Amino acid sequence: MMSQNKYKVAIIPAAGFGTRFSSDTPKQLFKLNDVLIIEKTISAFELCDQIDEIIIPANEAVREQVNLSEHNSKKIKLIPGGDTRAESVYQALKEVADEEALVIVHDAVRPFISTAEIAKLIDEYEKRNADILVYGIPVYESLKLIDSETLEIKKSVDRNEYYLAQTPQITSAKILSEAYEQSLSDNFFPSDECEAVERYGGRGEFVPGSRKNVKITVPEDLAVEKEELIGNGFDSHRFCEGDGLLIGGFKVPYKFSFEAHSDGDIVLHALIDSMLGALNLGDIGTNFPSTKEWRDAPGRKLFSLAYEKVRNEGYKLLQFDVIVIAEQPKMSRYREEILRSLSEITSVSEKNIGFKAKTAENMGFIGNNEGAAAMVISRLSR
């Protein structure tokens, strides 16, 4: 398929209101750990380097709520959606100028997809000759054919002959546009892209998916967002002649600076260690060693790169608590500025950032005012 150089567009239909969700609020606007479901879904695609553009056909409520300022807005296009999922996807396809582009369609209410899984699907498409690739999982429960009105069981069927289709699904813009045009002109509304391509005469294949990639359909599904991880980190540096200490991205005025290979920001470095440790991704030393590449590297740059690794694992930083241990200067007087800086760097609300300053009671190298240290506990969630 040779997809590496092709333009890649993610389409995230978000115009539905979820009649089975029993709410006047579209389910994509419900929150999982203070994050909108649709925002969580968008982030996975936004962080995927292989995705060039994200098109979101959405209803008015969603278009008003999605905050593009929190994303790379140049990469995202919000457009009005259609009355059905099929019509929404077809509307988005009209925005794709290159018919040779690859399109990856994903349900807005499948927020647990990871960036790594998106990249894997794109790579698999390049290796195979199918017209469309679909993430899916086996049927694990017994499967019955029923009378849809009475729920009477007609017969048991072999579950090994069936797979449950998920999203994302990947195909070419040309194939999908023509498939949807054919279906909609016949007043047929496919349940997903694979059905449209099948009806058009195309051939689909499954890629084994994950049971975690659930679709939020009923309120009980919100309970699946339970997986959280806790990590802790520590960093310390000696003082050297300078003009201030970098603490959480804010330069605290002082007669010394930190002696370090990078910028010595003990708070951001401890935060990085806490996140990486929670996911067993090594530490700041193994990810950013003392080489020429990382000489004088800003802490905020290291955080951004480390956080990308965290997001690629499907996790988000929800909360963290900081303790700075220093005899001098007195950090408490700069607490507001430090919190503001940390919130700006991490995109975590200030209300979810703890900050405390302690002394070493004149003990050890910190008590002798030879340096300072920081400890951070962070909470990550899928």
Helices and strands as residue ranges (DSSP letters): E 8-11, G 19-21, G 27-29, E 31-32, E 35-36, H 37-46, E 53-58, H 60-65, G 68-70, G 73-75, E 76-80, H 85-93, E 102-105, H 115-127, E 132-138, E 143-146, E 153-157, G 159-161, E 163-172, H 173-185, H 193-200, E 204-208, G 219-224, E 228-241, E 244-247, E 250-253, E 256-258, H 266-278, H 284-287, G 292-294, H 299-312, E 316-325, G 331-334, H 335-346, G 350-352, E 353-358, H 364-367, E 371-381
